[in-house]
Amino acid sequence: MTGAALSHINPAGWYRYTQFADPAINYYGVWTDGREVFVVGNDGRKTYILHGK
């Protein structure tokens, strides 16, 4: 994951989550426990934590 892009790969290929496309945010961390996903990003002022299933 790099700035302004959040994507997922599966057997069909890459899927880009356009709702998270923001050139001001750099996504730099991802973690999963096998049931849920957490993504961390920062825009230089705020830290963002995205969480979902």
N, CA, C, O and CB atoms as a CASP TS submission, in Angstrom:
PFRMAT TS
TARGET T0000
AUTHOR 0000-0000-0000
METHOD Language model
MODEL 1
PARENT N/A
ATOM      1  N   MET     1       0.846  -1.168   0.000  1.00  0.00           N
ATOM      2  CA  MET     1       0.000   0.000   0.000  1.00  0.00           C
ATOM      3  C   MET     1       0.892   1.232   0.000  1.00  0.00           C
ATOM      4  O   MET     1       1.830   1.346   0.790  1.00  0.00           O
ATOM      5  CB  MET     1      -0.963  -0.003   1.215  1.00  0.00           C
ATOM      6  N   THR     2       0.585   2.124  -0.879  1.00  0.00           N
ATOM      7  CA  THR     2       1.304   3.385  -0.917  1.00  0.00           C
ATOM      8  C   THR     2       0.303   4.517  -0.891  1.00  0.00           C
ATOM      9  O   THR     2      -0.903   4.286  -0.988  1.00  0.00           O
ATOM     10  CB  THR     2       2.210   3.479  -2.162  1.00  0.00           C
ATOM     11  N   GLY     3       0.790   5.737  -0.762  1.00  0.00           N
ATOM     12  CA  GLY     3      -0.073   6.900  -0.640  1.00  0.00           C
ATOM     13  C   GLY     3      -1.226   6.903  -1.622  1.00  0.00           C
ATOM     14  O   GLY     3      -1.037   6.697  -2.821  1.00  0.00           O
ATOM     15  N   ALA     4      -2.405   7.135  -1.112  1.00  0.00           N
ATOM     16  CA  ALA     4      -3.626   7.306  -1.886  1.00  0.00           C
ATOM     17  C   ALA     4      -4.156   6.031  -2.524  1.00  0.00           C
ATOM     18  O   ALA     4      -5.069   6.110  -3.345  1.00  0.00           O
ATOM     19  CB  ALA     4      -3.396   8.308  -2.940  1.00  0.00           C
ATOM     20  N   ALA     5      -3.637   4.884  -2.194  1.00  0.00           N
ATOM     21  CA  ALA     5      -4.149   3.653  -2.788  1.00  0.00           C
ATOM     22  C   ALA     5      -4.330   2.577  -1.732  1.00  0.00           C
ATOM     23  O   ALA     5      -3.459   2.357  -0.889  1.00  0.00           O
ATOM     24  CB  ALA     5      -3.212   3.156  -3.889  1.00  0.00           C
ATOM     25  N   LEU     6      -5.461   1.919  -1.790  1.00  0.00           N
ATOM     26  CA  LEU     6      -5.721   0.783  -0.920  1.00  0.00           C
ATOM     27  C   LEU     6      -6.308  -0.295  -1.811  1.00  0.00           C
ATOM     28  O   LEU     6      -7.399  -0.129  -2.356  1.00  0.00           O
ATOM     29  CB  LEU     6      -6.687   1.153   0.282  1.00  0.00           C
ATOM     30  N   SER     7      -5.587  -1.401  -1.961  1.00  0.00           N
ATOM     31  CA  SER     7      -5.979  -2.454  -2.889  1.00  0.00           C
ATOM     32  C   SER     7      -5.963  -3.811  -2.210  1.00  0.00           C
ATOM     33  O   SER     7      -5.359  -3.989  -1.152  1.00  0.00           O
ATOM     34  CB  SER     7      -5.060  -2.464  -4.104  1.00  0.00           C
ATOM     35  N   HIS     8      -6.637  -4.764  -2.838  1.00  0.00           N
ATOM     36  CA  HIS     8      -6.699  -6.139  -2.349  1.00  0.00           C
ATOM     37  C   HIS     8      -6.449  -7.059  -3.540  1.00  0.00           C
ATOM     38  O   HIS     8      -6.956  -6.812  -4.635  1.00  0.00           O
ATOM     39  CB  HIS     8      -8.086  -6.451  -1.661  1.00  0.00           C
ATOM     40  N   ILE     9      -5.677  -8.106  -3.331  1.00  0.00           N
ATOM     41  CA  ILE     9      -5.462  -9.083  -4.405  1.00  0.00           C
ATOM     42  C   ILE     9      -6.160 -10.386  -4.045  1.00  0.00           C
ATOM     43  O   ILE     9      -6.120 -10.834  -2.899  1.00  0.00           O
ATOM     44  CB  ILE     9      -3.942  -9.325  -4.651  1.00  0.00           C
ATOM     45  N   ASN    10      -6.803 -10.986  -5.048  1.00  0.00           N
ATOM     46  CA  ASN    10      -7.443 -12.275  -4.905  1.00  0.00           C
ATOM     47  C   ASN    10      -7.169 -13.063  -6.187  1.00  0.00           C
ATOM     48  O   ASN    10      -6.492 -12.539  -7.072  1.00  0.00           O
ATOM     49  CB  ASN    10      -8.983 -12.126  -4.631  1.00  0.00           C
ATOM     50  N   PRO    11      -7.654 -14.276  -6.327  1.00  0.00           N
ATOM     51  CA  PRO    11      -7.353 -15.050  -7.533  1.00  0.00           C
ATOM     52  C   PRO    11      -7.761 -14.372  -8.845  1.00  0.00           C
ATOM     53  O   PRO    11      -7.177 -14.663  -9.889  1.00  0.00           O
ATOM     54  CB  PRO    11      -8.031 -16.373  -7.444  1.00  0.00           C
ATOM     55  N   ALA    12      -8.744 -13.480  -8.812  1.00  0.00           N
ATOM     56  CA  ALA    12      -9.196 -12.787 -10.023  1.00  0.00           C
ATOM     57  C   ALA    12      -8.311 -11.594 -10.367  1.00  0.00           C
ATOM     58  O   ALA    12      -8.396 -11.071 -11.478  1.00  0.00           O
ATOM     59  CB  ALA    12     -10.634 -12.323  -9.855  1.00  0.00           C
ATOM     60  N   GLY    13      -7.461 -11.150  -9.434  1.00  0.00           N
ATOM     61  CA  GLY    13      -6.588 -10.008  -9.678  1.00  0.00           C
ATOM     62  C   GLY    13      -6.729  -8.963  -8.588  1.00  0.00           C
ATOM     63  O   GLY    13      -7.211  -9.245  -7.491  1.00  0.00           O
ATOM     64  N   TRP    14      -6.299  -7.744  -8.910  1.00  0.00           N
ATOM     65  CA  TRP    14      -6.308  -6.645  -7.955  1.00  0.00           C
ATOM     66  C   TRP    14      -7.659  -5.944  -7.947  1.00  0.00           C
ATOM     67  O   TRP    14      -8.276  -5.762  -8.997  1.00  0.00           O
ATOM     68  CB  TRP    14      -5.197  -5.646  -8.278  1.00  0.00           C
ATOM     69  N   TYR    15      -8.122  -5.550  -6.749  1.00  0.00           N
ATOM     70  CA  TYR    15      -9.317  -4.725  -6.594  1.00  0.00           C
ATOM     71  C   TYR    15      -8.900  -3.474  -5.833  1.00  0.00           C
ATOM     72  O   TYR    15      -8.346  -3.572  -4.738  1.00  0.00           O
ATOM     73  CB  TYR    15     -10.474  -5.501  -5.846  1.00  0.00           C
ATOM     74  N   ARG    16      -9.160  -2.302  -6.400  1.00  0.00           N
ATOM     75  CA  ARG    16      -8.810  -1.038  -5.745  1.00  0.00           C
ATOM     76  C   ARG    16     -10.044  -0.454  -5.060  1.00  0.00           C
ATOM     77  O   ARG    16     -11.089  -0.288  -5.689  1.00  0.00           O
ATOM     78  CB  ARG    16      -8.225  -0.024  -6.771  1.00  0.00           C
ATOM     79  N   TYR    17      -9.919  -0.147  -3.778  1.00  0.00           N
ATOM     80  CA  TYR    17     -11.001   0.458  -3.003  1.00  0.00           C
ATOM     81  C   TYR    17     -10.995   1.965  -3.248  1.00  0.00           C
ATOM     82  O   TYR    17     -10.261   2.699  -2.587  1.00  0.00           O
ATOM     83  CB  TYR    17     -10.852   0.138  -1.477  1.00  0.00           C
ATOM     84  N   THR    18     -11.802   2.422  -4.186  1.00  0.00           N
ATOM     85  CA  THR    18     -11.799   3.837  -4.562  1.00  0.00           C
ATOM     86  C   THR    18     -12.315   4.737  -3.449  1.00  0.00           C
ATOM     87  O   THR    18     -11.966   5.917  -3.410  1.00  0.00           O
ATOM     88  CB  THR    18     -12.633   4.043  -5.805  1.00  0.00           C
ATOM     89  N   GLN    19     -13.137   4.215  -2.545  1.00  0.00           N
ATOM     90  CA  GLN    19     -13.652   5.053  -1.454  1.00  0.00           C
ATOM     91  C   GLN    19     -12.541   5.494  -0.500  1.00  0.00           C
ATOM     92  O   GLN    19     -12.746   6.411   0.295  1.00  0.00           O
ATOM     93  CB  GLN    19     -14.731   4.299  -0.675  1.00  0.00           C
ATOM     94  N   PHE    20     -11.369   4.857  -0.565  1.00  0.00           N
ATOM     95  CA  PHE    20     -10.246   5.243   0.279  1.00  0.00           C
ATOM     96  C   PHE    20      -9.158   5.975  -0.492  1.00  0.00           C
ATOM     97  O   PHE    20      -8.077   6.209   0.049  1.00  0.00           O
ATOM     98  CB  PHE    20      -9.664   4.028   0.941  1.00  0.00           C
ATOM     99  N   ALA    21      -9.416   6.336  -1.730  1.00  0.00           N
ATOM    100  CA  ALA    21      -8.432   7.038  -2.555  1.00  0.00           C
ATOM    101  C   ALA    21      -8.373   8.503  -2.133  1.00  0.00           C
ATOM    102  O   ALA    21      -9.280   9.279  -2.437  1.00  0.00           O
ATOM    103  CB  ALA    21      -8.782   6.914  -4.068  1.00  0.00           C
ATOM    104  N   ASP    22      -7.326   8.871  -1.447  1.00  0.00           N
ATOM    105  CA  ASP    22      -7.117  10.250  -0.997  1.00  0.00           C
ATOM    106  C   ASP    22      -5.624  10.523  -1.080  1.00  0.00           C
ATOM    107  O   ASP    22      -4.846   9.926  -0.337  1.00  0.00           O
ATOM    108  CB  ASP    22      -7.666  10.484   0.471  1.00  0.00           C
ATOM    109  N   PRO    23      -5.210  11.419  -1.978  1.00  0.00           N
ATOM    110  CA  PRO    23      -3.778  11.665  -2.144  1.00  0.00           C
ATOM    111  C   PRO    23      -3.097  12.232  -0.900  1.00  0.00           C
ATOM    112  O   PRO    23      -1.869  12.229  -0.820  1.00  0.00           O
ATOM    113  CB  PRO    23      -3.565  12.602  -3.288  1.00  0.00           C
ATOM    114  N   ALA    24      -3.866  12.715   0.063  1.00  0.00           N
ATOM    115  CA  ALA    24      -3.278  13.274   1.281  1.00  0.00           C
ATOM    116  C   ALA    24      -2.921  12.197   2.303  1.00  0.00           C
ATOM    117  O   ALA    24      -2.149  12.457   3.226  1.00  0.00           O
ATOM    118  CB  ALA    24      -4.235  14.270   1.906  1.00  0.00           C
ATOM    119  N   ILE    25      -3.473  10.993   2.149  1.00  0.00           N
ATOM    120  CA  ILE    25      -3.257   9.936   3.140  1.00  0.00           C
ATOM    121  C   ILE    25      -2.279   8.900   2.607  1.00  0.00           C
ATOM    122  O   ILE    25      -2.416   8.416   1.483  1.00  0.00           O
ATOM    123  CB  ILE    25      -4.591   9.263   3.518  1.00  0.00           C
ATOM    124  N   ASN    26      -1.286   8.569   3.431  1.00  0.00           N
ATOM    125  CA  ASN    26      -0.345   7.503   3.120  1.00  0.00           C
ATOM    126  C   ASN    26      -0.706   6.307   3.985  1.00  0.00           C
ATOM    127  O   ASN    26      -0.550   6.355   5.205  1.00  0.00           O
ATOM    128  CB  ASN    26       1.138   7.953   3.356  1.00  0.00           C
ATOM    129  N   TYR    27      -1.190   5.228   3.363  1.00  0.00           N
ATOM    130  CA  TYR    27      -1.489   3.996   4.088  1.00  0.00           C
ATOM    131  C   TYR    27      -0.197   3.207   4.226  1.00  0.00           C
ATOM    132  O   TYR    27       0.486   2.957   3.232  1.00  0.00           O
ATOM    133  CB  TYR    27      -2.591   3.153   3.360  1.00  0.00           C
ATOM    134  N   TYR    28       0.142   2.816   5.439  1.00  0.00           N
ATOM    135  CA  TYR    28       1.436   2.186   5.652  1.00  0.00           C
ATOM    136  C   TYR    28       1.408   0.929   6.503  1.00  0.00           C
ATOM    137  O   TYR    28       2.463   0.336   6.726  1.00  0.00           O
ATOM    138  CB  TYR    28       2.343   3.153   6.270  1.00  0.00           C
ATOM    139  N   GLY    29       0.266   0.501   6.984  1.00  0.00           N
ATOM    140  CA  GLY    29       0.243  -0.706   7.797  1.00  0.00           C
ATOM    141  C   GLY    29      -1.057  -1.467   7.630  1.00  0.00           C
ATOM    142  O   GLY    29      -2.124  -0.870   7.484  1.00  0.00           O
ATOM    143  N   VAL    30      -0.963  -2.783   7.651  1.00  0.00           N
ATOM    144  CA  VAL    30      -2.155  -3.633   7.567  1.00  0.00           C
ATOM    145  C   VAL    30      -1.957  -4.837   8.474  1.00  0.00           C
ATOM    146  O   VAL    30      -0.851  -5.365   8.587  1.00  0.00           O
ATOM    147  CB  VAL    30      -2.432  -4.085   6.094  1.00  0.00           C
ATOM    148  N   TRP    31      -3.028  -5.263   9.113  1.00  0.00           N
ATOM    149  CA  TRP    31      -2.990  -6.401  10.009  1.00  0.00           C
ATOM    150  C   TRP    31      -4.321  -7.116   9.936  1.00  0.00           C
ATOM    151  O   TRP    31      -5.362  -6.472   9.802  1.00  0.00           O
ATOM    152  CB  TRP    31      -2.669  -5.968  11.455  1.00  0.00           C
ATOM    153  N   THR    32      -4.308  -8.437  10.022  1.00  0.00           N
ATOM    154  CA  THR    32      -5.535  -9.218  10.092  1.00  0.00           C
ATOM    155  C   THR    32      -5.376 -10.345  11.099  1.00  0.00           C
ATOM    156  O   THR    32      -4.286 -10.882  11.293  1.00  0.00           O
ATOM    157  CB  THR    32      -5.906  -9.778   8.710  1.00  0.00           C
ATOM    158  N   ASP    33      -6.481 -10.686  11.728  1.00  0.00           N
ATOM    159  CA  ASP    33      -6.490 -11.846  12.615  1.00  0.00           C
ATOM    160  C   ASP    33      -7.196 -13.019  11.937  1.00  0.00           C
ATOM    161  O   ASP    33      -7.498 -14.021  12.584  1.00  0.00           O
ATOM    162  CB  ASP    33      -7.177 -11.501  13.958  1.00  0.00           C
ATOM    163  N   GLY    34      -7.460 -12.896  10.637  1.00  0.00           N
ATOM    164  CA  GLY    34      -8.148 -13.936   9.887  1.00  0.00           C
ATOM    165  C   GLY    34      -9.644 -13.707   9.792  1.00  0.00           C
ATOM    166  O   GLY    34     -10.317 -14.341   8.979  1.00  0.00           O
ATOM    167  N   ARG    35     -10.171 -12.814  10.608  1.00  0.00           N
ATOM    168  CA  ARG    35     -11.598 -12.489  10.576  1.00  0.00           C
ATOM    169  C   ARG    35     -11.842 -11.022  10.264  1.00  0.00           C
ATOM    170  O   ARG    35     -12.820 -10.680   9.599  1.00  0.00           O
ATOM    171  CB  ARG    35     -12.246 -12.843  11.902  1.00  0.00           C
ATOM    172  N   GLU    36     -10.960 -10.156  10.740  1.00  0.00           N
ATOM    173  CA  GLU    36     -11.108  -8.726  10.550  1.00  0.00           C
ATOM    174  C   GLU    36      -9.797  -8.147  10.025  1.00  0.00           C
ATOM    175  O   GLU    36      -8.735  -8.748  10.185  1.00  0.00           O
ATOM    176  CB  GLU    36     -11.527  -8.037  11.869  1.00  0.00           C
ATOM    177  N   VAL    37      -9.881  -6.971   9.394  1.00  0.00           N
ATOM    178  CA  VAL    37      -8.711  -6.305   8.835  1.00  0.00           C
ATOM    179  C   VAL    37      -8.598  -4.908   9.433  1.00  0.00           C
ATOM    180  O   VAL    37      -9.600  -4.215   9.612  1.00  0.00           O
ATOM    181  CB  VAL    37      -8.795  -6.236   7.285  1.00  0.00           C
ATOM    182  N   PHE    38      -7.372  -4.505   9.738  1.00  0.00           N
ATOM    183  CA  PHE    38      -7.081  -3.167  10.236  1.00  0.00           C
ATOM    184  C   PHE    38      -6.040  -2.536   9.314  1.00  0.00           C
ATOM    185  O   PHE    38      -5.042  -3.174   8.979  1.00  0.00           O
ATOM    186  CB  PHE    38      -6.576  -3.207  11.722  1.00  0.00           C
ATOM    187  N   VAL    39      -6.265  -1.303   8.907  1.00  0.00           N
ATOM    188  CA  VAL    39      -5.339  -0.576   8.048  1.00  0.00           C
ATOM    189  C   VAL    39      -5.020   0.749   8.727  1.00  0.00           C
ATOM    190  O   VAL    39      -5.919   1.419   9.235  1.00  0.00           O
ATOM    191  CB  VAL    39      -5.936  -0.352   6.612  1.00  0.00           C
ATOM    192  N   VAL    40      -3.744   1.131   8.738  1.00  0.00           N
ATOM    193  CA  VAL    40      -3.311   2.370   9.379  1.00  0.00           C
ATOM    194  C   VAL    40      -2.766   3.322   8.324  1.00  0.00           C
ATOM    195  O   VAL    40      -2.034   2.914   7.422  1.00  0.00           O
ATOM    196  CB  VAL    40      -2.241   2.089  10.467  1.00  0.00           C
ATOM    197  N   GLY    41      -3.130   4.587   8.446  1.00  0.00           N
ATOM    198  CA  GLY    41      -2.638   5.609   7.536  1.00  0.00           C
ATOM    199  C   GLY    41      -2.446   6.918   8.261  1.00  0.00           C
ATOM    200  O   GLY    41      -2.870   7.074   9.406  1.00  0.00           O
ATOM    201  N   ASN    42      -1.799   7.872   7.584  1.00  0.00           N
ATOM    202  CA  ASN    42      -1.518   9.170   8.182  1.00  0.00           C
ATOM    203  C   ASN    42      -1.475  10.221   7.090  1.00  0.00           C
ATOM    204  O   ASN    42      -0.991   9.964   5.988  1.00  0.00           O
ATOM    205  CB  ASN    42      -0.189   9.146   8.973  1.00  0.00           C
ATOM    206  N   ASP    43      -1.989  11.425   7.403  1.00  0.00           N
ATOM    207  CA  ASP    43      -1.951  12.525   6.433  1.00  0.00           C
ATOM    208  C   ASP    43      -0.988  13.636   6.854  1.00  0.00           C
ATOM    209  O   ASP    43      -1.019  14.736   6.302  1.00  0.00           O
ATOM    210  CB  ASP    43      -3.348  13.103   6.248  1.00  0.00           C
ATOM    211  N   GLY    44      -0.137  13.342   7.829  1.00  0.00           N
ATOM    212  CA  GLY    44       0.808  14.343   8.318  1.00  0.00           C
ATOM    213  C   GLY    44       0.300  15.087   9.541  1.00  0.00           C
ATOM    214  O   GLY    44       1.082  15.715  10.255  1.00  0.00           O
ATOM    215  N   ARG    45      -1.008  15.023   9.790  1.00  0.00           N
ATOM    216  CA  ARG    45      -1.603  15.654  10.962  1.00  0.00           C
ATOM    217  C   ARG    45      -2.383  14.664  11.809  1.00  0.00           C
ATOM    218  O   ARG    45      -2.361  14.725  13.038  1.00  0.00           O
ATOM    219  CB  ARG    45      -2.508  16.787  10.540  1.00  0.00           C
ATOM    220  N   LYS    46      -3.082  13.739  11.130  1.00  0.00           N
ATOM    221  CA  LYS    46      -3.931  12.768  11.826  1.00  0.00           C
ATOM    222  C   LYS    46      -3.535  11.353  11.439  1.00  0.00           C
ATOM    223  O   LYS    46      -3.024  11.108  10.346  1.00  0.00           O
ATOM    224  CB  LYS    46      -5.420  13.012  11.506  1.00  0.00           C
ATOM    225  N   THR    47      -3.783  10.426  12.361  1.00  0.00           N
ATOM    226  CA  THR    47      -3.613   9.003  12.072  1.00  0.00           C
ATOM    227  C   THR    47      -5.001   8.405  11.875  1.00  0.00           C
ATOM    228  O   THR    47      -5.928   8.683  12.636  1.00  0.00           O
ATOM    229  CB  THR    47      -2.829   8.265  13.224  1.00  0.00           C
ATOM    230  N   TYR    48      -5.125   7.576  10.836  1.00  0.00           N
ATOM    231  CA  TYR    48      -6.400   6.933  10.502  1.00  0.00           C
ATOM    232  C   TYR    48      -6.262   5.439  10.709  1.00  0.00           C
ATOM    233  O   TYR    48      -5.255   4.845  10.323  1.00  0.00           O
ATOM    234  CB  TYR    48      -6.830   7.250   9.040  1.00  0.00           C
ATOM    235  N   ILE    49      -7.275   4.825  11.320  1.00  0.00           N
ATOM    236  CA  ILE    49      -7.328   3.379  11.479  1.00  0.00           C
ATOM    237  C   ILE    49      -8.633   2.912  10.850  1.00  0.00           C
ATOM    238  O   ILE    49      -9.719   3.247  11.323  1.00  0.00           O
ATOM    239  CB  ILE    49      -7.227   2.951  12.995  1.00  0.00           C
ATOM    240  N   LEU    50      -8.515   2.137   9.779  1.00  0.00           N
ATOM    241  CA  LEU    50      -9.683   1.568   9.112  1.00  0.00           C
ATOM    242  C   LEU    50      -9.853   0.146   9.610  1.00  0.00           C
ATOM    243  O   LEU    50      -8.876  -0.582   9.786  1.00  0.00           O
ATOM    244  CB  LEU    50      -9.536   1.609   7.553  1.00  0.00           C
ATOM    245  N   HIS    51     -11.089  -0.244   9.835  1.00  0.00           N
ATOM    246  CA  HIS    51     -11.373  -1.551  10.420  1.00  0.00           C
ATOM    247  C   HIS    51     -12.588  -2.140   9.729  1.00  0.00           C
ATOM    248  O   HIS    51     -13.597  -1.456   9.557  1.00  0.00           O
ATOM    249  CB  HIS    51     -11.604  -1.446  11.955  1.00  0.00           C
ATOM    250  N   GLY    52     -12.503  -3.386   9.337  1.00  0.00           N
ATOM    251  CA  GLY    52     -13.659  -3.999   8.700  1.00  0.00           C
ATOM    252  C   GLY    52     -13.511  -5.487   8.516  1.00  0.00           C
ATOM    253  O   GLY    52     -12.480  -6.079   8.835  1.00  0.00           O
ATOM    254  N   LYS    53     -14.567  -6.078   7.996  1.00  0.00           N
ATOM    255  CA  LYS    53     -14.595  -7.523   7.740  1.00  0.00           C
ATOM    256  C   LYS    53     -14.679  -7.742   6.261  1.00  0.00           C
ATOM    257  O   LYS    53     -14.714  -8.886   5.807  1.00  0.00           O
ATOM    258  CB  LYS    53     -15.778  -8.214   8.462  1.00  0.00           C
TER
END
